[in-house]
């Protein structure tokens, strides 16, 4: 008997012995699900019409980012390089 057929026979025997179908996998909650349930995001999708207050806020944000050279982080020599527009 092949290994897969033996596996199926053991599963069938366990169902007969213990009764009932195999348990279904547990439903888990992701971090994103928790954030969505507890917070309201300003822009969830780009298709939404943008309220004027939100648009003004996003335009007023500083559009800077920092690039970091991590090639020598073990020696604790991290070099940040600021860029004006990303």
N, C-alpha and C positions, 0 to 999 in steps of 0.2 A: 504494500500500500504506500502511495506517495505521501510525502510530508504534509502537503496541503489537505489531502483527504483525511489523514489522521487528525489534523487540526480541526477540520469540520466535524468529525465524529466526536471529538472531545467536547467541542462547544455544544453539540446536540445533547450529549450525555449530561453535561452540566445543567442545561435547561430542563431536562427531564428530572434530574435529581433535586435541583433547588427550586424549580418551578418559575414560571414567568419569563418574559422576554429579557433580553440584555438591557441593562440600565442605559438610559440616554445620557449623553455628556452634559455636564453642568454648564449652564449659561453664566458667563462671567461678564463683569463690567469693566470696560476699559477706562483709562484716564480721560479720554475725550468724552465718553458718555457722562462721566461725573461732572466735567466742566460744562457740558451742554445743559445738564439738568439744573445746575446751581447758578449759572451766569448767563447773561444775555450779551451776545457779541454784537458789535456795531454793524459789521459787514460779514454776514455768513456766506453770501454768494455774490459774485459780480453782477448777476442779473437783476438784483434788487435795485430799486431806485434809491439813490443816495440822498438822504435829507441834507438840507443846506448846512446845518450845524456840524454834522459829521464831515462834510466836505471841507468846510473851513478849518476844522480841527486837523484833518490829515494834511492839508496844504500848509499849515503852520508848523508841522513837525520838522525837526531838523533832519535833513536827508544825509546824514553822515554814517559811516560805518568804519570799523576798525579791522584791519587785516593783521593777523598775528603770525609771526614766524615761529613755529613750534619744533624746528629741527634740533634745537639745543635745550629743550625743556628739562632734561635730566640734570643739566648743570645749572638750572634755575636762571637761565639767560633767555628770557622771553622778550621779543622785540615787537612792540605794537607799531603799526604804520597806519596813520589816519588817512582816509580818502574822503574827498568832499562829496562825491556822488557815486553811489554804488551801481 
